[in-house]
């Protein structure tokens, strides 16, 4: 019996990177875990298989409202309930903040459709089930770009600011469900693998001397779920980067 053996955890965008590590950490502590991705089906199935019998993979694009609802419904059907929702799925692409023409309507809309609307639709679908839990939790992975004028694009930073505010509003209005966010700085993931210039720059400036790892974010997520009196917090995980920029 593990620490979270009585919990059902849904982690969106968990076929790789931050989401995968969060799913692995919860599974290692006994939770039943649903792994999800919008398109990386083989990777998602591999992660779920490696996590064992108390894990399942569900393909769904949260930017589609019906698929978001189905993801929650499939989770509840498979494991009998939902205790922890980790909103990790997101999308970005690098666009220089000084180049408004490069920030096309297509990029702007896609960023918000996935990061904001998808997270909102999924959260709304999950709340009735989280209310039935003895300790319902929502943890949304946002970014320091939602707190400071930084980030891979203006659209990305704006979408993460929206998620941070969503976190505070939900925490205020939907207790006893606890709603928190983890706001990391730059994280070393497959998505950012080619951003070597940013990795070098952040590591040079950060007081800790490196960028974040997926496990840094997973550890913060676990801490928020473990502490039953924490809600409405934006947990910054950036090695003090925002203290010096």
ROTI-278099 format. One record per residue (C-alpha): residue in three letters; x, y, z; residue number from 1. Coordinates in steps of 0.2 Angstrom, whole numbers, plus 5000, padded with zeros to 4 digits. Example, Ala and Ser with C-alpha at 12.3 -4.5 7.8 and 13.67 -1.06 7.14 Angstrom:
<atoms>
["Ala", [5062, 4978, 5039], 1]
["Ser", [5068, 4995, 5036], 2]
</atoms>
This chain:
<atoms>
["Unk", [5000, 5000, 5000], 1]
["Unk", [5007, 5017, 4995], 2]
["Unk", [5004, 5034, 5001], 3]
["Unk", [4991, 5038, 4987], 4]
["Unk", [4984, 5020, 4985], 5]
["Unk", [4967, 5027, 4988], 6]
["Unk", [4968, 5040, 4974], 7]
["Unk", [4963, 5041, 4956], 8]
["Unk", [4974, 5053, 4947], 9]
["Unk", [4972, 5060, 4929], 10]
["Unk", [4987, 5069, 4921], 11]
["Unk", [4984, 5077, 4905], 12]
["Unk", [4998, 5078, 4892], 13]
["Unk", [5008, 5064, 4901], 14]
["Unk", [5015, 5054, 4887], 15]
["Unk", [5032, 5063, 4889], 16]
["Unk", [5041, 5077, 4899], 17]
["Unk", [5033, 5085, 4914], 18]
["Unk", [5017, 5075, 4913], 19]
["Unk", [5025, 5058, 4911], 20]
["Unk", [5036, 5061, 4927], 21]
["Unk", [5021, 5067, 4937], 22]
["Unk", [5011, 5051, 4932], 23]
["Unk", [5026, 5040, 4936], 24]
["Unk", [5028, 5048, 4953], 25]
["Unk", [5010, 5046, 4958], 26]
["Unk", [5010, 5028, 4951], 27]
["Unk", [5026, 5024, 4962], 28]
["Unk", [5016, 5030, 4977], 29]
["Unk", [5002, 5018, 4974], 30]
["Unk", [4989, 5029, 4964], 31]
["Unk", [4978, 5023, 4950], 32]
["Unk", [4984, 5034, 4935], 33]
["Unk", [4977, 5039, 4919], 34]
["Unk", [4989, 5044, 4906], 35]
["Unk", [4984, 5055, 4892], 36]
["Unk", [4989, 5063, 4876], 37]
["Unk", [4981, 5071, 4861], 38]
["Unk", [4992, 5062, 4847], 39]
["Unk", [5007, 5053, 4854], 40]
["Unk", [4997, 5037, 4856], 41]
["Unk", [5011, 5025, 4856], 42]
["Unk", [5021, 5035, 4869], 43]
["Unk", [5006, 5036, 4880], 44]
["Unk", [5002, 5018, 4879], 45]
["Unk", [5020, 5014, 4883], 46]
["Unk", [5020, 5025, 4899], 47]
["Unk", [5004, 5017, 4905], 48]
["Unk", [5010, 4999, 4902], 49]
["Unk", [5026, 5003, 4911], 50]
["Unk", [5016, 5009, 4926], 51]
["Unk", [5007, 4993, 4928], 52]
["Unk", [4989, 4987, 4931], 53]
["Unk", [4983, 5002, 4940], 54]
["Unk", [4987, 5013, 4925], 55]
["Unk", [4977, 5016, 4909], 56]
["Unk", [4980, 5027, 4893], 57]
["Unk", [4966, 5038, 4886], 58]
["Unk", [4969, 5047, 4870], 59]
["Unk", [4959, 5064, 4870], 60]
["Unk", [4962, 5081, 4863], 61]
["Unk", [4957, 5093, 4878], 62]
["Unk", [4955, 5107, 4865], 63]
["Unk", [4939, 5098, 4859], 64]
["Unk", [4925, 5100, 4872], 65]
["Unk", [4918, 5083, 4869], 66]
["Unk", [4934, 5074, 4870], 67]
["Unk", [4938, 5083, 4886], 68]
["Unk", [4922, 5077, 4894], 69]
["Unk", [4925, 5059, 4887], 70]
["Unk", [4942, 5059, 4895], 71]
["Unk", [4935, 5062, 4912], 72]
["Unk", [4921, 5050, 4909], 73]
["Unk", [4933, 5036, 4904], 74]
["Unk", [4944, 5039, 4919], 75]
["Unk", [4929, 5038, 4931], 76]
["Unk", [4922, 5022, 4922], 77]
["Unk", [4939, 5014, 4923], 78]
["Unk", [4943, 5017, 4941], 79]
["Unk", [4927, 5022, 4949], 80]
["Unk", [4930, 5040, 4953], 81]
["Unk", [4943, 5055, 4952], 82]
["Unk", [4953, 5062, 4966], 83]
["Unk", [4967, 5072, 4958], 84]
["Unk", [4966, 5082, 4941], 85]
["Unk", [4983, 5088, 4935], 86]
["Unk", [4981, 5100, 4921], 87]
["Unk", [4997, 5098, 4912], 88]
["Unk", [4993, 5098, 4893], 89]
["Unk", [4998, 5113, 4884], 90]
["Unk", [5005, 5120, 4868], 91]
["Unk", [5017, 5134, 4863], 92]
["Unk", [5030, 5139, 4849], 93]
["Unk", [5043, 5152, 4850], 94]
["Unk", [5039, 5169, 4844], 95]
["Unk", [5049, 5184, 4847], 96]
["Unk", [5039, 5196, 4858], 97]
["Unk", [5045, 5211, 4847], 98]
["Unk", [5038, 5203, 4831], 99]
["Unk", [5019, 5205, 4832], 100]
["Unk", [5017, 5200, 4814], 101]
["Unk", [5025, 5183, 4818], 102]
["Unk", [5012, 5180, 4831], 103]
["Unk", [4999, 5175, 4819], 104]
["Unk", [4980, 5173, 4823], 105]
["Unk", [4983, 5154, 4820], 106]
["Unk", [4996, 5153, 4834], 107]
["Unk", [4987, 5164, 4845], 108]
["Unk", [4970, 5155, 4844], 109]
["Unk", [4979, 5138, 4845], 110]
["Unk", [4988, 5143, 4861], 111]
["Unk", [4972, 5148, 4869], 112]
["Unk", [4961, 5134, 4863], 113]
["Unk", [4973, 5121, 4871], 114]
["Unk", [4980, 5130, 4886], 115]
["Unk", [4965, 5140, 4892], 116]
["Unk", [4949, 5133, 4884], 117]
["Unk", [4954, 5115, 4885], 118]
["Unk", [4960, 5116, 4903], 119]
["Unk", [4943, 5125, 4907], 120]
["Unk", [4932, 5112, 4899], 121]
["Unk", [4941, 5098, 4907], 122]
["Unk", [4941, 5106, 4924], 123]
["Unk", [4922, 5109, 4923], 124]
["Unk", [4919, 5091, 4918], 125]
["Unk", [4930, 5085, 4933], 126]
["Unk", [4923, 5096, 4947], 127]
["Unk", [4907, 5085, 4950], 128]
["Unk", [4918, 5070, 4953], 129]
["Unk", [4931, 5079, 4963], 130]
["Unk", [4917, 5085, 4975], 131]
["Unk", [4913, 5067, 4978], 132]
["Unk", [4931, 5064, 4983], 133]
["Unk", [4937, 5065, 5001], 134]
["Unk", [4951, 5076, 4996], 135]
["Unk", [4948, 5083, 4978], 136]
["Unk", [4963, 5092, 4970], 137]
["Unk", [4966, 5101, 4955], 138]
["Unk", [4984, 5106, 4951], 139]
["Unk", [4987, 5116, 4935], 140]
["Unk", [5005, 5117, 4927], 141]
["Unk", [5007, 5135, 4922], 142]
["Unk", [5023, 5145, 4921], 143]
["Unk", [5033, 5160, 4927], 144]
["Unk", [5028, 5167, 4910], 145]
["Unk", [5011, 5170, 4918], 146]
["Unk", [5018, 5181, 4932], 147]
["Unk", [5032, 5190, 4923], 148]
["Unk", [5034, 5197, 4905], 149]
["Unk", [5044, 5182, 4898], 150]
["Unk", [5040, 5166, 4889], 151]
["Unk", [5041, 5158, 4872], 152]
["Unk", [5028, 5169, 4865], 153]
["Unk", [5016, 5183, 4871], 154]
["Unk", [5001, 5172, 4868], 155]
["Unk", [5009, 5158, 4879], 156]
["Unk", [5012, 5171, 4893], 157]
["Unk", [4995, 5177, 4892], 158]
["Unk", [4987, 5160, 4892], 159]
["Unk", [4997, 5155, 4908], 160]
["Unk", [4992, 5171, 4916], 161]
["Unk", [4974, 5166, 4913], 162]
["Unk", [4977, 5149, 4921], 163]
["Unk", [4985, 5157, 4936], 164]
["Unk", [4970, 5168, 4938], 165]
["Unk", [4958, 5153, 4935], 166]
["Unk", [4967, 5144, 4949], 167]
["Unk", [4963, 5158, 4961], 168]
["Unk", [4945, 5159, 4956], 169]
["Unk", [4942, 5141, 4957], 170]
["Unk", [4950, 5139, 4974], 171]
["Unk", [4939, 5153, 4981], 172]
["Unk", [4923, 5146, 4974], 173]
["Unk", [4924, 5127, 4974], 174]
["Unk", [4931, 5122, 4991], 175]
["Unk", [4933, 5110, 4999], 176]
["Unk", [4941, 5105, 4982], 177]
["Unk", [4959, 5112, 4983], 178]
["Unk", [4965, 5121, 4968], 179]
["Unk", [4983, 5126, 4966], 180]
["Unk", [4996, 5129, 4952], 181]
["Unk", [5014, 5125, 4949], 182]
["Unk", [5023, 5139, 4939], 183]
["Unk", [5040, 5133, 4933], 184]
["Unk", [5053, 5142, 4924], 185]
["Unk", [5061, 5134, 4909], 186]
["Unk", [5060, 5115, 4910], 187]
["Unk", [5071, 5102, 4901], 188]
["Unk", [5059, 5092, 4891], 189]
["Unk", [5058, 5085, 4874], 190]
["Unk", [5047, 5100, 4869], 191]
["Unk", [5062, 5112, 4873], 192]
["Unk", [5076, 5101, 4868], 193]
["Unk", [5081, 5112, 4853], 194]
["Unk", [5080, 5128, 4864], 195]
["Unk", [5099, 5127, 4868], 196]
["Unk", [5101, 5146, 4868], 197]
["Unk", [5087, 5148, 4881], 198]
["Unk", [5094, 5134, 4892], 199]
["Unk", [5111, 5141, 4892], 200]
["Unk", [5105, 5158, 4896], 201]
["Unk", [5093, 5153, 4910], 202]
["Unk", [5107, 5142, 4918], 203]
["Unk", [5119, 5156, 4918], 204]
["Unk", [5107, 5169, 4926], 205]
["Unk", [5098, 5158, 4938], 206]
["Unk", [5105, 5158, 4956], 207]
["Unk", [5103, 5139, 4956], 208]
["Unk", [5113, 5137, 4940], 209]
["Unk", [5102, 5126, 4930], 210]
["Unk", [5085, 5125, 4922], 211]
["Unk", [5071, 5114, 4930], 212]
["Unk", [5069, 5096, 4927], 213]
["Unk", [5052, 5087, 4925], 214]
["Unk", [5055, 5079, 4942], 215]
["Unk", [5057, 5097, 4950], 216]
["Unk", [5039, 5100, 4944], 217]
["Unk", [5033, 5083, 4949], 218]
["Unk", [5039, 5086, 4967], 219]
["Unk", [5030, 5102, 4968], 220]
["Unk", [5014, 5094, 4962], 221]
["Unk", [5015, 5081, 4975], 222]
["Unk", [5019, 5093, 4989], 223]
["Unk", [5003, 5103, 4985], 224]
["Unk", [4992, 5087, 4985], 225]
["Unk", [5000, 5081, 5001], 226]
["Unk", [4997, 5097, 5011], 227]
["Unk", [4978, 5097, 5015], 228]
["Unk", [4977, 5115, 5020], 229]
["Unk", [4985, 5123, 5004], 230]
["Unk", [4973, 5130, 4991], 231]
["Unk", [4974, 5145, 4980], 232]
["Unk", [4993, 5145, 4979], 233]
["Unk", [5004, 5148, 4963], 234]
["Unk", [5020, 5138, 4968], 235]
["Unk", [5034, 5145, 4958], 236]
["Unk", [5048, 5133, 4954], 237]
["Unk", [5061, 5142, 4945], 238]
["Unk", [5077, 5142, 4955], 239]
["Unk", [5075, 5160, 4960], 240]
["Unk", [5076, 5165, 4942], 241]
["Unk", [5062, 5178, 4944], 242]
["Unk", [5072, 5186, 4958], 243]
["Unk", [5086, 5192, 4946], 244]
["Unk", [5076, 5196, 4930], 245]
</atoms>
